Amino acid sequence: PTSSSYEFITKVAKAFEEKGGQILLDSRVEEVITDGDKITGIVTEGKHKTTKIFASAVVLASGGYGANTKMRGPESQGLYYYGP
């Protein structure tokens, strides 16, 4: 590889923001909003406010615990982690 995961995510974030996307830092998802069996949004809690976000598509992803073997399930024990 010629670049790091930091460089990759920085480029993805820049492209996302250039397309009008907004990145919320220091926020956690408190609720997943559904309409029947379809996810239509989320409620986030940040440092100073709660935000309700509705979208036609929602990506549920969480990072930061891949290197923490205590938080991973037993099926992933002994596997190598190549994250940032």
Sequence and secondary structure as in RCSB ss.txt:
>XXXX:A:sequence
PTSSSYEFITKVAKAFEEKGGQILLDSRVEEVITDGDKITGIVTEGKHKTTKIFASAVVLASGGYGANTKMRGPE
SQGLYYYGP
>XXXX:A:secstr
  S HHHHHHHHHHHHHHTT     S EEEEEEEETTEEEEEEEE SS EEEEE S       S TT TTTS GG
GTT      
